[in-house]
């Protein structure tokens, strides 16, 4: 088989495969859209979102309680340089010799 024949066959196979692949993709996408529009699926999605939002609030509250350091507005305060062990001379470690 010559190179030209092989390239032509490969190109034809690619075009036909791509077309068939696109058609199958469209079938799958249409099916997914149909399922997503189902009222039961929409209801389950909304319920799942509500539960996830509640769990996120609980997790944030737990983290906030464990971290502490609340200021009078209910937020957390930033750690000042005097509260850390970083030297005030602008270096992050011992001086080099």
VOGU-3710 file (C-alpha; in Angstrom, 3 decimals, decimal comma):
1> xxxxxxxxxx> 0,000/0,000/0,000  1,443/3,360/-0,959  1,823/6,219/1,470  -0,771/8,271/-0,400  -3,348/5,466/-0,190  -2,622/4,957/3,483  -2,929/8,697/4,225  -6,192/8,888/2,271  -7,610/5,905/4,156  -6,502/7,387/7,487
11> xxxxxxxxxx> -8,081/10,760/6,641  -11,356/9,121/5,574  -11,412/7,031/8,749  -10,777/10,112/10,857  -13,594/12,090/9,203  -16,076/9,221/9,467  -15,071/8,482/13,060  -15,304/12,123/14,063  -18,762/12,410/12,526  -19,984/9,247/14,250
21> xxxxxxxxxx> -18,374/10,404/17,497  -20,085/13,778/17,289  -23,473/12,198/16,639  -23,069/9,888/19,642  -21,929/12,839/21,763  -25,070/14,742/20,774  -27,225/11,732/21,736  -25,565/11,486/25,148  -25,803/15,254/25,719  -29,506/15,268/24,786
31> xxxxxxxxxx> -30,130/12,424/27,229  -28,276/14,268/29,991  -30,284/17,454/29,345  -33,507/15,432/29,468  -32,555/13,910/32,825  -31,501/17,317/34,190  -34,925/18,790/33,295  -36,751/16,051/35,206  -38,592/17,643/38,182  -37,477/14,865/40,555
41> xxxxxxxxxx> -33,843/15,423/39,596  -34,203/19,193/40,037  -35,776/18,680/43,462  -32,961/16,344/44,530  -30,381/18,857/43,267  -31,941/21,681/45,273  -32,141/19,516/48,384  -28,508/18,469/47,992  -27,433/22,106/47,591  -29,344/23,083/50,741
51> xxxxxxxxxx> -27,741/20,278/52,762  -24,284/21,171/51,430  -24,789/24,853/52,321  -25,856/23,922/55,861  -22,865/21,591/56,297  -20,548/24,350/55,041  -21,968/26,769/57,629  -21,496/24,178/60,369  -17,920/23,520/59,270  -17,120/27,249/59,190
61> xxxxxxxxxx> -18,599/27,677/62,663  -16,585/24,739/64,006  -13,369/26,084/62,504  -14,095/29,551/63,839  -14,727/28,166/67,339  -11,534/26,115/67,295  -9,338/28,892/65,895  -10,664/31,491/68,313  -9,047/34,948/68,378  -12,343/36,751/67,816
71> xxxxxxxxxx> -12,407/40,505/67,997  -15,390/42,554/69,164  -17,001/42,482/65,697  -17,101/38,694/65,600  -14,269/38,369/63,099  -10,753/37,193/63,650  -7,859/39,535/64,180  -4,619/39,469/62,274  -1,541/38,275/64,081  0,860/41,131/64,720
81> xxxxxxxxxx> 4,597/40,917/64,267  5,095/40,915/68,050  2,969/37,742/68,287  5,216/35,799/65,950  8,726/34,480/66,320  9,992/36,292/63,205  12,839/38,706/63,994  12,001/42,380/63,529  15,209/43,089/61,597  13,657/41,950/58,313
91> xxxxxxx> 15,363/38,564/58,202  13,643/35,256/58,506  16,396/33,383/60,298  19,690/33,687/62,091  22,356/35,972/60,577  24,706/34,350/58,114  28,441/34,443/58,897
//
